[in-house]
Amino acid sequence: MDDVLFARGQMAMSLAFHIVFAAIGVAMPLLMVLAEGRYRRTLDPDYLSLARSWAKGTAVLFAVGAVSGTVLSFELGLLFPGFMRHAGPVIGMPFSLEGFAFFTEAIFLGLYLYGWEKLGPRTHLFAGCVVAASGAASAAFVTIANAWMNAPRGFRVESGRFVDVDPIAAMGTPFAAHEIVHGTLAAYLATAAAVAAIHAVGLLRNPRSGFHRKALGLALALSVPAALVQPLTGHWAGHEIAKGQPAKLAAIEQLQRTQSRAPLTMGPIEIPWALSILAGNSPDTVVTGLEDIPPADRAPPLVRAFFQAMVLSGILLGGHAVWSAWNWIRRRPPSGRFLRATALVGPLGFLALEAGWIVTEVGRQPWVIYGVMRTADAVTPMRGLVVPFIAVSVVYLLLSAVVIEILRRQFREAQ
């Protein structure tokens, strides 16, 4: 394993850790606001306990997400100086806007946490809404920067330099729209499914708990529509990838031959024409195969395994969402079997989220800026990158254990 792979591995470890907290930072404030909104309408103390409990959890996770996000920004400059030297002026604007959104989120989260008795009910609820909106905006601006790496715009390359830089045009990258929508829904789905799983376990242990029953209802109110809409945004993403990154689509399916009516396989199951339909909404769409992609420009084959893990997780979450909707339509209380299923599918949202980002990032390889700059050309010339890779990995593992213990204690106190 050379230094390029260690640099990539360290970024991958940091991003895999941070993306969990980033997703929770997008979705958890919305659940927090929904709980308070229900309390303001019903004056049910269970909803007040939920809002306060979720607010405390949001604060802990926000702090960890802020620290891990800062580490990522330093790693980007230290490990990939070639990328930042050229790309910094082009994508500096979305990163700056992300900073404004982050500061707004931090300020209003402080108001929300410490303003229960000091702010009026409407003002306090408004502060929570700003936290939820600014968290989503922060994620959207970072996603725009990633979308630009996948479909770069707003510059020309002249003698190895980026000239005629237009940050506004760069933010208009065609990959931005589907990445933002698909990624935001993934954050809502992953977080809400995990929250539903936690409270489903609580209901299994204490079937009469109004606290857990209401928490489960709010979590499902967010996870069910997200799970049902997500396949549509996934199709949209596949269509854009087929147009802008045909090598990634070929790697995802490991399609060897360029062809129309290309099948899509899920494990042992082959779905005729499905890949062509995904790529162009028609079975006659021609999908580029690996035979037409130079070996040096092909993404690693492991992209396929992560894509299938993402899709399978989405299918299971979608099936659970249909079951949840059917229970709601028939006004059925959650059965023990449903609660056990909810607990089992809870982690799948984050599994799909992690797998999806691996597909996005590894599927772009060997490019750090697609079609413009290779990852190997952007890495620092410093040697011995195995040392920071191991050190960062150990720190993140220890930090994960600490965060889990803190949240476990807070959850017990809230019951």
DRENMIKE-414722 format. One record per residue (C-alpha): residue number from 1; x, y, z. Coordinates in Angstrom, 2 decimals. Layout:
# residues N
KEVEX   pos        xx        yy        zz
KEVEX   NUM         X         Y         Z
...
//
This chain:
# residues 415
KEVEX   pos        xx        yy        zz
KEVEX     1      0.00      0.00      0.00
KEVEX     2      1.70      3.24     -1.18
KEVEX     3      1.36      6.75      0.18
KEVEX     4     -1.37      7.66     -2.31
KEVEX     5     -3.56      4.90     -0.90
KEVEX     6     -2.74      5.89      2.69
KEVEX     7     -3.72      9.49      1.91
KEVEX     8     -6.95      8.30      0.34
KEVEX     9     -7.50      5.89      3.22
KEVEX    10     -7.12      8.65      5.81
KEVEX    11     -9.60     10.87      3.98
KEVEX    12    -11.95      7.90      3.63
KEVEX    13    -11.76      7.13      7.34
KEVEX    14    -12.35     10.76      8.28
KEVEX    15    -15.23     11.15      5.85
KEVEX    16    -16.84      7.86      6.87
KEVEX    17    -16.79      9.09     10.47
KEVEX    18    -17.89     12.64      9.73
KEVEX    19    -20.71     11.80      7.33
KEVEX    20    -22.64     10.05     10.10
KEVEX    21    -22.61     13.19     12.24
KEVEX    22    -23.25     15.41      9.23
KEVEX    23    -26.35     13.39      8.36
KEVEX    24    -27.60     13.49     11.94
KEVEX    25    -26.94     17.23     11.99
KEVEX    26    -29.24     17.61      8.98
KEVEX    27    -32.09     15.40     10.20
KEVEX    28    -32.08     15.48     13.99
KEVEX    29    -32.99     19.18     14.29
KEVEX    30    -36.05     18.52     12.11
KEVEX    31    -37.20     15.75     14.45
KEVEX    32    -36.50     18.03     17.40
KEVEX    33    -38.69     20.76     15.89
KEVEX    34    -41.47     18.31     15.02
KEVEX    35    -41.54     17.13     18.65
KEVEX    36    -41.70     20.68     19.99
KEVEX    37    -44.36     21.60     17.45
KEVEX    38    -46.50     18.70     18.63
KEVEX    39    -45.97     19.81     22.22
KEVEX    40    -47.05     23.37     21.46
KEVEX    41    -50.26     22.08     19.87
KEVEX    42    -51.15     19.33     22.36
KEVEX    43    -49.29     20.31     25.57
KEVEX    44    -48.47     16.63     25.94
KEVEX    45    -45.44     16.39     28.28
KEVEX    46    -44.09     13.37     26.39
KEVEX    47    -43.46     15.57     23.36
KEVEX    48    -41.71     18.14     25.53
KEVEX    49    -39.47     15.41     26.95
KEVEX    50    -38.77     14.23     23.41
KEVEX    51    -37.85     17.69     22.16
KEVEX    52    -35.52     18.31     25.12
KEVEX    53    -33.94     14.86     24.84
KEVEX    54    -33.38     15.13     21.10
KEVEX    55    -32.00     18.66     21.51
KEVEX    56    -29.36     17.39     23.95
KEVEX    57    -28.41     14.59     21.59
KEVEX    58    -28.25     17.05     18.70
KEVEX    59    -25.86     19.26     20.68
KEVEX    60    -23.45     16.39     21.37
KEVEX    61    -23.50     15.16     17.79
KEVEX    62    -23.21     18.70     16.41
KEVEX    63    -20.05     19.26     18.47
KEVEX    64    -18.44     16.04     17.24
KEVEX    65    -19.49     16.78     13.66
KEVEX    66    -17.98     20.27     13.86
KEVEX    67    -14.65     18.91     15.08
KEVEX    68    -14.50     16.08     12.53
KEVEX    69    -15.47     18.49      9.74
KEVEX    70    -12.64     20.81     10.73
KEVEX    71    -10.22     17.88     10.66
KEVEX    72    -11.41     17.07      7.13
KEVEX    73    -10.72     20.60      5.92
KEVEX    74     -7.15     20.43      7.26
KEVEX    75     -6.62     16.97      5.75
KEVEX    76     -7.79     18.20      2.37
KEVEX    77     -5.10     20.87      2.35
KEVEX    78     -2.34     18.79      3.93
KEVEX    79     -2.87     15.51      2.08
KEVEX    80     -3.97     16.89     -1.29
KEVEX    81     -2.21     20.25     -1.73
KEVEX    82     -2.19     19.86     -5.52
KEVEX    83     -5.97     19.74     -5.52
KEVEX    84     -6.38     22.77     -3.25
KEVEX    85     -3.81     24.84     -5.15
KEVEX    86     -5.82     24.57     -8.37
KEVEX    87     -9.37     23.96     -7.16
KEVEX    88     -9.43     26.30     -4.15
KEVEX    89    -10.30     29.46     -6.11
KEVEX    90    -13.00     27.62     -8.05
KEVEX    91    -14.89     25.98     -5.19
KEVEX    92    -14.02     28.44     -2.45
KEVEX    93    -17.48     30.02     -2.68
KEVEX    94    -19.57     26.98     -1.68
KEVEX    95    -17.15     26.30      1.18
KEVEX    96    -17.50     29.92      2.34
KEVEX    97    -21.29     29.72      2.16
KEVEX    98    -21.12     26.46      4.11
KEVEX    99    -19.24     28.35      6.80
KEVEX   100    -22.00     30.96      7.05
KEVEX   101    -24.63     28.22      7.28
KEVEX   102    -22.61     26.44      9.95
KEVEX   103    -22.23     29.59     12.07
KEVEX   104    -25.97     30.25     11.76
KEVEX   105    -26.73     26.72     12.87
KEVEX   106    -24.38     27.02     15.86
KEVEX   107    -25.83     30.35     17.00
KEVEX   108    -29.45     29.27     16.79
KEVEX   109    -28.72     25.89     18.35
KEVEX   110    -27.35     27.78     21.36
KEVEX   111    -30.50     29.90     21.48
KEVEX   112    -32.62     26.77     21.25
KEVEX   113    -30.76     24.87     23.96
KEVEX   114    -30.66     27.69     26.49
KEVEX   115    -33.86     29.51     25.56
KEVEX   116    -36.57     27.16     26.79
KEVEX   117    -37.52     29.49     29.65
KEVEX   118    -36.08     32.72     28.22
KEVEX   119    -37.65     32.86     24.75
KEVEX   120    -41.32     32.98     23.85
KEVEX   121    -42.83     29.73     22.49
KEVEX   122    -42.96     30.95     18.89
KEVEX   123    -39.48     32.46     19.03
KEVEX   124    -38.06     29.28     20.50
KEVEX   125    -39.72     27.12     17.85
KEVEX   126    -38.46     29.53     15.16
KEVEX   127    -34.91     29.11     16.47
KEVEX   128    -35.28     25.35     16.06
KEVEX   129    -36.55     25.80     12.50
KEVEX   130    -33.48     27.91     11.69
KEVEX   131    -31.23     25.16     13.08
KEVEX   132    -32.95     22.59     10.84
KEVEX   133    -32.82     24.81      7.74
KEVEX   134    -29.21     25.93      8.22
KEVEX   135    -28.08     22.33      8.83
KEVEX   136    -29.60     21.28      5.51
KEVEX   137    -28.09     24.34      3.78
KEVEX   138    -24.65     23.58      5.21
KEVEX   139    -24.78     20.05      3.81
KEVEX   140    -26.05     21.33      0.46
KEVEX   141    -23.11     23.73      0.00
KEVEX   142    -20.56     21.03      0.79
KEVEX   143    -22.36     18.71     -1.61
KEVEX   144    -22.05     21.32     -4.36
KEVEX   145    -18.27     21.22     -3.93
KEVEX   146    -18.34     17.43     -4.25
KEVEX   147    -20.64     17.66     -7.27
KEVEX   148    -18.12     19.98     -8.93
KEVEX   149    -15.39     17.38     -8.42
KEVEX   150    -17.61     14.91    -10.30
KEVEX   151    -18.62     17.32    -13.08
KEVEX   152    -16.22     20.31    -13.06
KEVEX   153    -17.25     23.65    -14.58
KEVEX   154    -16.25     27.32    -14.35
KEVEX   155    -12.58     27.35    -15.47
KEVEX   156    -10.16     26.54    -18.25
KEVEX   157     -6.82     24.75    -17.99
KEVEX   158     -3.96     26.60    -19.62
KEVEX   159     -0.35     25.47    -19.25
KEVEX   160     -1.33     23.39    -16.20
KEVEX   161     -3.07     26.34    -14.49
KEVEX   162     -6.76     27.03    -13.89
KEVEX   163     -7.69     30.30    -15.61
KEVEX   164    -10.90     32.22    -16.35
KEVEX   165    -12.26     31.05    -13.01
KEVEX   166    -16.01     31.60    -12.56
KEVEX   167    -17.17     30.40     -9.10
KEVEX   168    -20.85     30.95     -9.95
KEVEX   169    -20.58     28.75    -13.03
KEVEX   170    -18.73     26.17    -10.94
KEVEX   171    -21.62     26.04     -8.47
KEVEX   172    -23.93     25.37    -11.42
KEVEX   173    -22.38     21.96    -12.02
KEVEX   174    -25.01     19.58    -13.46
KEVEX   175    -24.34     17.06    -10.69
KEVEX   176    -25.38     19.47     -7.91
KEVEX   177    -29.16     19.04     -8.07
KEVEX   178    -29.38     15.27     -7.85
KEVEX   179    -26.54     14.97     -5.31
KEVEX   180    -28.20     17.51     -2.99
KEVEX   181    -31.66     15.94     -3.18
KEVEX   182    -30.45     12.34     -2.99
KEVEX   183    -27.98     13.12     -0.19
KEVEX   184    -30.46     15.13      1.89
KEVEX   185    -33.10     12.42      1.66
KEVEX   186    -30.45      9.85      2.60
KEVEX   187    -29.63     11.87      5.73
KEVEX   188    -33.29     12.10      6.73
KEVEX   189    -33.87      8.41      6.06
KEVEX   190    -30.74      7.16      7.84
KEVEX   191    -31.28      9.27     10.95
KEVEX   192    -35.02      8.70     11.23
KEVEX   193    -34.67      4.94     10.70
KEVEX   194    -32.02      4.75     13.43
KEVEX   195    -34.17      6.82     15.82
KEVEX   196    -37.18      4.62     15.05
KEVEX   197    -35.11      1.53     15.79
KEVEX   198    -34.00      2.88     19.17
KEVEX   199    -37.54      3.67     20.26
KEVEX   200    -38.89      0.40     18.83
KEVEX   201    -36.53     -1.40     21.19
KEVEX   202    -37.80      0.84     23.98
KEVEX   203    -41.39     -0.12     23.16
KEVEX   204    -40.52     -3.80     23.11
KEVEX   205    -39.13     -3.44     26.62
KEVEX   206    -41.93     -1.18     27.84
KEVEX   207    -45.05     -1.56     25.65
KEVEX   208    -47.01      1.06     27.63
KEVEX   209    -44.46      3.84     27.20
KEVEX   210    -46.10      6.88     25.63
KEVEX   211    -42.65      8.48     25.26
KEVEX   212    -41.36      5.70     22.99
KEVEX   213    -44.64      5.34     21.08
KEVEX   214    -44.75      9.03     20.18
KEVEX   215    -41.05      9.10     19.33
KEVEX   216    -41.53      6.12     17.03
KEVEX   217    -44.44      7.86     15.31
KEVEX   218    -42.45     11.04     14.62
KEVEX   219    -39.43      9.09     13.37
KEVEX   220    -41.58      7.04     10.99
KEVEX   221    -43.30     10.21      9.77
KEVEX   222    -39.89     11.27      8.45
KEVEX   223    -38.41      7.93      7.39
KEVEX   224    -41.40      6.56      5.47
KEVEX   225    -41.73      9.32      2.83
KEVEX   226    -37.95      9.53      2.50
KEVEX   227    -37.69      5.78      1.87
KEVEX   228    -40.50      5.83     -0.70
KEVEX   229    -39.15      8.83     -2.64
KEVEX   230    -35.48      7.83     -2.53
KEVEX   231    -35.69      5.27     -5.39
KEVEX   232    -36.89      8.06     -7.70
KEVEX   233    -33.94     10.27     -6.80
KEVEX   234    -31.65      7.26     -7.22
KEVEX   235    -32.96      6.80    -10.76
KEVEX   236    -32.33     10.48    -11.41
KEVEX   237    -28.77     10.12    -10.12
KEVEX   238    -28.17      7.06    -12.29
KEVEX   239    -29.38      8.95    -15.35
KEVEX   240    -26.98     11.84    -14.67
KEVEX   241    -24.06      9.50    -13.98
KEVEX   242    -24.69      7.72    -17.29
KEVEX   243    -24.40     11.07    -19.08
KEVEX   244    -21.51     12.56    -17.13
KEVEX   245    -19.51      9.60    -15.81
KEVEX   246    -20.05      6.54    -18.02
KEVEX   247    -16.93      4.91    -16.56
KEVEX   248    -18.52      4.98    -13.11
KEVEX   249    -21.71      3.35    -14.36
KEVEX   250    -19.71      0.63    -16.11
KEVEX   251    -17.77      0.00    -12.89
KEVEX   252    -20.95     -0.12    -10.81
KEVEX   253    -22.36     -2.90    -12.96
KEVEX   254    -19.00     -4.30    -14.15
KEVEX   255    -20.50     -4.20    -17.64
KEVEX   256    -17.88     -5.53    -20.00
KEVEX   257    -19.47     -4.83    -23.39
KEVEX   258    -21.00     -1.61    -24.69
KEVEX   259    -24.62     -2.44    -25.48
KEVEX   260    -28.24     -1.43    -25.55
KEVEX   261    -30.83     -3.30    -23.48
KEVEX   262    -28.16     -3.77    -20.83
KEVEX   263    -29.29     -5.77    -17.78
KEVEX   264    -28.90     -4.82    -14.14
KEVEX   265    -27.89     -7.56    -11.73
KEVEX   266    -28.55     -7.73     -8.00
KEVEX   267    -26.65    -10.68     -6.60
KEVEX   268    -27.88    -13.73     -8.51
KEVEX   269    -30.88    -11.86     -9.97
KEVEX   270    -30.59    -10.28    -13.43
KEVEX   271    -33.18     -7.67    -14.43
KEVEX   272    -33.34     -7.43    -18.25
KEVEX   273    -32.92     -3.96    -19.80
KEVEX   274    -32.89     -2.29    -16.36
KEVEX   275    -29.44     -0.69    -16.70
KEVEX   276    -30.35      0.88    -20.04
KEVEX   277    -33.60      2.18    -18.54
KEVEX   278    -31.68      3.58    -15.57
KEVEX   279    -29.22      5.28    -17.91
KEVEX   280    -31.67      6.80    -20.38
KEVEX   281    -35.27      5.89    -19.54
KEVEX   282    -35.38      3.53    -22.51
KEVEX   283    -34.31     -0.10    -23.06
KEVEX   284    -32.65      1.04    -26.30
KEVEX   285    -30.21      3.34    -24.46
KEVEX   286    -26.63      2.32    -25.22
KEVEX   287    -24.57      1.89    -22.04
KEVEX   288    -20.79      2.19    -22.26
KEVEX   289    -18.93     -0.95    -21.24
KEVEX   290    -15.49     -1.39    -19.73
KEVEX   291    -14.12     -2.47    -23.12
KEVEX   292    -14.33      1.17    -24.27
KEVEX   293    -12.67      2.62    -21.15
KEVEX   294     -8.84      2.62    -20.91
KEVEX   295     -7.67      0.41    -18.02
KEVEX   296     -5.95      3.38    -16.38
KEVEX   297     -9.30      5.23    -16.24
KEVEX   298    -11.36      2.43    -14.69
KEVEX   299    -12.68      2.62    -11.14
KEVEX   300    -11.91     -0.26     -8.74
KEVEX   301    -14.32     -3.22     -9.09
KEVEX   302    -15.28     -3.00     -5.39
KEVEX   303    -17.63     -0.15     -6.39
KEVEX   304    -20.08     -2.80     -7.52
KEVEX   305    -20.29     -4.46     -4.09
KEVEX   306    -20.99     -1.16     -2.34
KEVEX   307    -23.59     -0.18     -4.92
KEVEX   308    -25.41     -3.45     -4.37
KEVEX   309    -25.23     -3.00     -0.58
KEVEX   310    -26.75      0.46     -0.98
KEVEX   311    -29.56     -0.76     -3.25
KEVEX   312    -30.36     -3.80     -1.10
KEVEX   313    -30.52     -1.62      2.03
KEVEX   314    -32.82      0.77      0.19
KEVEX   315    -35.11     -2.05     -0.89
KEVEX   316    -35.43     -3.34      2.67
KEVEX   317    -36.08      0.15      4.03
KEVEX   318    -38.64      0.71      1.28
KEVEX   319    -40.42     -2.50      2.18
KEVEX   320    -40.50     -1.46      5.81
KEVEX   321    -41.88      1.94      4.77
KEVEX   322    -44.74      0.27      2.87
KEVEX   323    -45.52     -1.83      5.94
KEVEX   324    -45.48      1.30      8.11
KEVEX   325    -47.79      3.15      5.73
KEVEX   326    -50.19      0.19      5.62
KEVEX   327    -50.33      0.14      9.43
KEVEX   328    -51.04      3.89      9.45
KEVEX   329    -53.80      3.61      6.83
KEVEX   330    -55.49      0.83      8.80
KEVEX   331    -54.89      2.62     12.13
KEVEX   332    -53.11     -0.40     13.55
KEVEX   333    -50.83     -0.01     16.57
KEVEX   334    -47.29     -1.36     16.06
KEVEX   335    -47.17     -5.10     16.67
KEVEX   336    -44.24     -6.88     18.25
KEVEX   337    -43.24     -8.26     14.88
KEVEX   338    -43.28     -4.76     13.34
KEVEX   339    -41.21     -3.36     16.20
KEVEX   340    -38.63     -6.11     15.83
KEVEX   341    -38.45     -5.44     12.08
KEVEX   342    -38.03     -1.72     12.78
KEVEX   343    -35.13     -2.46     15.11
KEVEX   344    -33.48     -4.71     12.53
KEVEX   345    -33.68     -2.26      9.61
KEVEX   346    -32.58      0.70     11.76
KEVEX   347    -28.87      0.51     10.89
KEVEX   348    -29.51      0.02      7.16
KEVEX   349    -29.97      3.73      6.51
KEVEX   350    -26.44      4.53      7.60
KEVEX   351    -25.13      1.46      5.80
KEVEX   352    -26.73      2.74      2.60
KEVEX   353    -25.40      6.25      3.27
KEVEX   354    -21.83      5.04      3.73
KEVEX   355    -22.04      2.70      0.75
KEVEX   356    -23.46      5.45     -1.44
KEVEX   357    -20.63      7.83     -0.63
KEVEX   358    -18.09      5.10     -1.33
KEVEX   359    -19.71      4.58     -4.73
KEVEX   360    -19.57      8.33     -5.36
KEVEX   361    -15.96      8.80     -4.31
KEVEX   362    -14.30      5.52     -5.31
KEVEX   363    -16.34      5.41     -8.50
KEVEX   364    -14.72      8.72     -9.56
KEVEX   365    -11.23      7.26     -9.30
KEVEX   366     -8.60      7.63    -10.61
KEVEX   367     -9.72     11.27    -10.79
KEVEX   368     -9.90     13.75     -7.93
KEVEX   369    -11.39     16.24    -10.43
KEVEX   370    -13.15     14.12    -13.00
KEVEX   371    -11.35     14.19    -16.35
KEVEX   372     -9.04     17.01    -15.25
KEVEX   373     -6.75     15.96    -12.37
KEVEX   374     -5.79     12.49    -11.21
KEVEX   375     -5.71     11.71     -7.51
KEVEX   376     -2.08     10.62     -7.66
KEVEX   377     -1.09     14.05     -9.02
KEVEX   378     -2.85     15.88     -6.17
KEVEX   379     -1.31     13.99     -3.21
KEVEX   380      1.37     15.54     -1.01
KEVEX   381      4.95     14.44     -1.75
KEVEX   382      5.49     13.83      1.98
KEVEX   383      6.37     10.21      2.78
KEVEX   384      5.32      8.03      5.70
KEVEX   385      1.60      8.73      5.47
KEVEX   386      0.91      5.40      7.16
KEVEX   387      1.62      7.07     10.53
KEVEX   388     -1.15      9.72     10.41
KEVEX   389     -3.47      7.14      8.84
KEVEX   390     -3.12      4.80     11.83
KEVEX   391     -3.22      7.65     14.37
KEVEX   392     -6.39      9.19     12.94
KEVEX   393     -8.09      5.79     12.71
KEVEX   394     -7.37      5.04     16.38
KEVEX   395     -8.60      8.48     17.49
KEVEX   396    -11.85      8.10     15.57
KEVEX   397    -12.48      4.65     17.01
KEVEX   398    -11.96      5.92     20.56
KEVEX   399    -14.11      9.00     19.90
KEVEX   400    -16.89      6.80     18.52
KEVEX   401    -16.91      4.74     21.71
KEVEX   402    -17.09      7.90     23.86
KEVEX   403    -19.96      9.38     21.83
KEVEX   404    -21.94      6.13     21.99
KEVEX   405    -21.54      5.98     25.77
KEVEX   406    -22.62      9.63     26.21
KEVEX   407    -25.71      9.12     24.06
KEVEX   408    -26.56      5.88     25.84
KEVEX   409    -26.52      7.67     29.20
KEVEX   410    -28.61     10.57     27.87
KEVEX   411    -31.15      8.12     26.46
KEVEX   412    -31.50      6.36     29.81
KEVEX   413    -32.00      9.68     31.60
KEVEX   414    -34.71     10.75     29.14
KEVEX   415    -36.89      7.66     29.62
//
